Amino acid sequence: MNKIVERLQKEFFDSSDLIIKTVNNIYIIYLESVSSSDRINDYVLKELSLTNKKNGHNLESLIAGPNTTKIQKYDQLEFYLGNGFVLIIYENDAYAVEVKADINRSITTPETQPAIYGPKDAFNENIQNNLGLIKRRIKSNTLINEDFIIGRKTKTKVSILYLNDIAEEATVKKVKQQLKSIDIDGIIDSGNIHQLLEKNNKSPFPTIRSTERPDYASANLLEGRIVILVDTSPFALVLPVFFVDYINPQVDQYSKSLNINFLKVIRLACLILTILVPALYIAIINYNPEVIPLNLLVNFATQRDGVPFPAAVEAIIMLLICEVLRESDIRFPSSYGSSISILGALILGESAVTAGIVSPIMIIVVALTFITSLIFTELEFINSIRHFRFLFLLAAAFFGLFGLVIAGVIFLTHLCNTSSYDKPFSYPLAPFDLNYFRKELFQKPKIKDRLRSKMLTNKNYVSQGENKI
């Protein structure tokens, strides 16, 4: 016992929060920064100070903590200390009692994925709270959660969740093998796991989705997908995912299908516009002016009179400036948001037109491009769209409308060549699946949504029985 205590004192020599107490020749060791003094007093100190039983055989029966573990190896002591446990050591026995301090953020509303309808709770940095938010929705014994400890230094708890009677066994096995094979000093956020699981995927499209909404995670579990929770991270990972999942949010399921389908058409049109508008303008102005009316062409030429840059260079400069404004708006505190908008949209844009650096029509083109991109809230997806926006722009600058066709072929080829855990990212368009197509792109009434996608599950296709109403 003394050797264990001396070794802990030596290893935590520079840790000012290490507390060692002795009660009836029983050592009590904990880290003050991550442990609750009140719980230590209630679960451990009171019981040990009021008893005369001092042998290790009865020590476990004296501990009142709800989560008590007998330690078998010395290497486990550091892990339990860092996770908010108090160590109780007597002779050859050592126990760890959970007395974690309440240093967690309360459950708040979603910030990055807000919605008018639907639940208003969001994940926080406590993995147990996040697991509880999901199990509060799915009360089934087939919901499996398996824990992994990843990180040599951080020893971060990572939990994989799936419905055993729905999810594909091959996909679950592959994810588990990848998590077990991760060897890294530390995992700070689910974003680290995201990058490690994607490995050498060179596609700009995110093939694993992050979400802070427990209702979205629960709905995906019911579809046969896998959810990964990471301690200290308020974002869960969902896999596999498809391109259409980023266009249509889960909250569409809470509204009438007839109204939502109109919005789905608008979103699809916005996706096309945010990628093609600058390139289409450049192609028409430089190579194919015959496709627009003469009066409009004269108007464009008049506005561009005196602008020192070619239209393509002008577009690239304005798009880069808007990307800088977007990034600064994301990074700055919310109180600066209005100032950045005023500076970028009013002062910078108007001054640039007045000075003759850019044309008014270019301001309209760039503004339309970014307004149509604001309908998508997933930051990784927006960043992936940016790559192809510049690809189409450069193709149009060199080859006109023919370049747009070439860029379109490259875009579709890349989309069809991308996969998410052996599932085609272009699904349900390629390969075509009418059931999932109607579920995602053109939502059918909930009463008719009876089948799961065969791409996500291979053993339980029926999600809703025959409705006799």
DARAWO-V599598 format. One record per backbone hydrogen bond with DSSP energy under -0.5 kcal/mol. NH is the residue of the N-H (numbers start at 1). CO is the residue of the C=O. E is the energy in kcal/mol with one decimal. If there is no record, write none. Layout:
NH/CO/E ; NH/CO/E
//
This chain:
5/1/-2.2 ; 6/2/-2.6 ; 7/3/-2.3 ; 8/4/-2.2 ; 9/5/-2.4 ; 10/6/-2.0 ; 11/7/-2.5 ; 12/8/-2.4 ; 13/10/-1.1 ; 15/12/-1.4 ; 16/14/-0.9 ; 18/15/-1.4 ; 19/17/-0.5 ; 19/30/-3.0 ; 21/28/-3.0 ; 23/26/-2.4 ; 26/23/-1.3 ; 27/25/-0.5 ; 27/89/-2.4 ; 28/21/-3.0 ; 29/87/-2.5 ; 30/19/-2.1 ; 32/17/-3.4 ; 32/30/-0.6 ; 34/31/-0.9 ; 35/31/-0.9 ; 36/99/-3.2 ; 37/35/-0.6 ; 40/36/-2.1 ; 41/37/-2.2 ; 42/38/-2.3 ; 43/39/-3.2 ; 44/40/-2.0 ; 45/40/-2.2 ; 46/41/-2.0 ; 48/44/-2.6 ; 49/45/-2.3 ; 50/46/-1.1 ; 51/48/-0.6 ; 54/52/-0.6 ; 58/55/-1.1 ; 59/55/-0.5 ; 59/56/-0.5 ; 60/56/-0.6 ; 62/58/-0.7 ; 62/59/-1.0 ; 63/59/-0.5 ; 63/60/-0.9 ; 64/43/-2.0 ; 68/66/-0.5 ; 69/96/-2.6 ; 71/94/-2.6 ; 76/73/-1.1 ; 77/74/-1.8 ; 78/74/-0.6 ; 79/75/-0.7 ; 80/76/-2.3 ; 81/77/-2.4 ; 82/78/-2.2 ; 83/79/-1.0 ; 84/81/-1.4 ; 85/80/-2.1 ; 86/97/-2.7 ; 87/29/-3.5 ; 88/95/-2.8 ; 89/27/-2.4 ; 89/87/-0.5 ; 90/93/-2.5 ; 93/90/-2.4 ; 95/88/-2.5 ; 96/69/-3.0 ; 97/86/-2.4 ; 98/67/-2.3 ; 99/84/-2.2 ; 101/34/-2.0 ; 103/101/-1.6 ; 122/108/-1.1 ; 123/212/-2.3 ; 127/125/-0.6 ; 130/126/-2.1 ; 131/127/-2.4 ; 132/128/-2.2 ; 133/129/-2.1 ; 134/130/-1.3 ; 135/131/-2.7 ; 136/132/-1.8 ; 137/134/-1.2 ; 138/134/-2.3 ; 139/137/-0.7 ; 140/138/-1.1 ; 143/140/-1.3 ; 144/142/-0.9 ; 144/162/-3.0 ; 146/160/-2.2 ; 148/158/-3.1 ; 150/148/-0.6 ; 150/156/-2.8 ; 152/184/-2.5 ; 153/185/-3.2 ; 154/185/-1.4 ; 155/151/-1.0 ; 156/150/-2.5 ; 158/148/-3.2 ; 158/156/-0.5 ; 159/229/-2.8 ; 160/146/-2.6 ; 161/227/-3.4 ; 162/144/-1.8 ; 164/142/-3.1 ; 164/162/-0.7 ; 166/163/-2.0 ; 167/163/-2.6 ; 168/224/-0.5 ; 168/456/-0.7 ; 172/168/-2.0 ; 173/169/-2.7 ; 174/170/-2.0 ; 175/171/-2.2 ; 176/172/-2.3 ; 177/173/-2.3 ; 178/174/-2.0 ; 179/175/-2.3 ; 180/176/-2.4 ; 181/177/-1.5 ; 182/178/-0.6 ; 182/179/-0.9 ; 192/189/-1.4 ; 193/189/-0.9 ; 194/190/-2.5 ; 195/191/-2.0 ; 196/192/-2.0 ; 197/193/-2.5 ; 198/194/-1.8 ; 199/195/-1.3 ; 201/198/-1.4 ; 202/200/-0.6 ; 207/205/-0.7 ; 209/238/-2.3 ; 211/236/-2.2 ; 214/212/-0.6 ; 217/213/-1.9 ; 218/214/-2.4 ; 219/215/-2.3 ; 220/216/-2.0 ; 221/217/-1.8 ; 222/218/-1.9 ; 223/219/-0.9 ; 224/220/-0.6 ; 224/221/-1.0 ; 225/220/-2.6 ; 226/239/-3.3 ; 227/161/-2.3 ; 228/237/-2.5 ; 229/159/-3.0 ; 231/157/-2.6 ; 232/125/-2.4 ; 233/230/-1.8 ; 236/211/-3.1 ; 237/228/-2.5 ; 238/209/-2.8 ; 239/226/-2.2 ; 241/207/-0.7 ; 243/425/-2.7 ; 244/427/-0.6 ; 245/242/-0.9 ; 246/242/-0.6 ; 246/243/-1.2 ; 247/243/-0.6 ; 247/244/-0.5 ; 248/244/-1.6 ; 249/247/-0.6 ; 252/249/-1.5 ; 253/250/-2.2 ; 254/251/-1.5 ; 255/252/-1.5 ; 260/256/-2.1 ; 261/257/-2.4 ; 262/258/-0.8 ; 263/259/-1.2 ; 264/260/-2.3 ; 265/261/-1.8 ; 266/262/-1.7 ; 267/263/-2.6 ; 268/264/-2.3 ; 269/265/-2.2 ; 270/266/-2.5 ; 271/267/-2.3 ; 272/268/-1.9 ; 273/269/-2.5 ; 274/270/-2.8 ; 275/271/-1.0 ; 276/272/-2.4 ; 277/273/-2.6 ; 280/276/-3.3 ; 281/277/-2.1 ; 282/278/-2.2 ; 283/279/-2.5 ; 284/280/-2.1 ; 285/281/-2.5 ; 286/282/-2.5 ; 287/283/-2.0 ; 288/283/-1.9 ; 291/288/-1.4 ; 292/289/-1.3 ; 297/293/-2.1 ; 298/294/-2.6 ; 299/295/-1.9 ; 300/296/-2.2 ; 301/297/-2.4 ; 302/298/-2.3 ; 303/299/-2.1 ; 304/300/-1.8 ; 305/302/-1.0 ; 307/304/-1.8 ; 308/356/-0.5 ; 314/310/-2.7 ; 315/311/-2.3 ; 316/312/-2.4 ; 317/313/-2.5 ; 318/314/-2.1 ; 319/315/-2.5 ; 320/316/-2.3 ; 321/317/-2.2 ; 322/318/-2.2 ; 323/319/-2.0 ; 324/320/-2.1 ; 325/321/-2.3 ; 326/322/-2.5 ; 327/323/-2.4 ; 328/324/-2.6 ; 329/325/-2.1 ; 330/326/-1.8 ; 331/327/-2.4 ; 332/328/-2.3 ; 336/333/-2.0 ; 337/334/-1.3 ; 340/336/-2.2 ; 341/337/-2.1 ; 342/338/-2.4 ; 343/339/-2.5 ; 344/340/-2.8 ; 345/341/-2.6 ; 346/341/-0.6 ; 346/342/-1.3 ; 347/342/-2.0 ; 348/343/-2.8 ; 349/344/-1.1 ; 350/346/-1.7 ; 351/347/-2.3 ; 352/348/-2.0 ; 353/349/-1.8 ; 354/350/-2.5 ; 355/351/-2.4 ; 356/353/-1.0 ; 357/352/-2.1 ; 358/352/-1.1 ; 362/359/-0.6 ; 363/359/-1.4 ; 364/360/-1.8 ; 365/361/-2.4 ; 366/362/-2.7 ; 367/363/-2.4 ; 368/364/-2.5 ; 369/365/-2.0 ; 370/366/-2.1 ; 371/367/-2.4 ; 372/368/-2.1 ; 373/369/-0.8 ; 374/370/-1.0 ; 374/371/-0.6 ; 375/372/-0.6 ; 376/373/-1.5 ; 377/375/-0.5 ; 379/377/-0.7 ; 382/378/-2.2 ; 383/379/-2.3 ; 384/380/-1.7 ; 385/381/-2.0 ; 386/382/-1.6 ; 387/383/-1.0 ; 388/384/-1.1 ; 389/385/-2.1 ; 390/386/-1.9 ; 391/387/-1.6 ; 392/388/-2.5 ; 393/389/-1.9 ; 394/390/-2.6 ; 395/391/-2.2 ; 396/392/-2.4 ; 397/393/-2.1 ; 398/394/-1.4 ; 399/395/-2.5 ; 400/396/-1.8 ; 402/399/-0.9 ; 404/400/-1.4 ; 405/401/-1.6 ; 406/402/-1.9 ; 407/403/-2.8 ; 408/404/-2.4 ; 409/405/-2.1 ; 410/406/-2.2 ; 411/407/-2.7 ; 412/408/-2.5 ; 413/409/-2.5 ; 414/410/-2.6 ; 415/411/-2.4 ; 416/412/-2.4 ; 417/413/-1.5 ; 418/414/-0.8 ; 418/415/-0.7 ; 420/423/-3.0 ; 423/420/-0.6 ; 425/418/-2.6 ; 427/424/-1.5 ; 428/431/-0.6 ; 429/426/-1.9 ; 430/426/-1.1 ; 430/431/-0.5 ; 433/428/-1.8 ; 437/433/-2.5 ; 438/434/-2.4 ; 439/435/-1.3 ; 440/436/-2.3 ; 441/437/-2.0 ; 442/437/-1.4 ; 448/445/-1.7 ; 449/445/-0.5 ; 449/446/-1.1 ; 450/448/-1.6 ; 452/461/-3.8 ; 456/453/-1.0 ; 457/453/-1.3 ; 463/450/-3.4 ; 463/461/-0.6 ; 464/450/-1.3 ; 468/466/-0.6
//
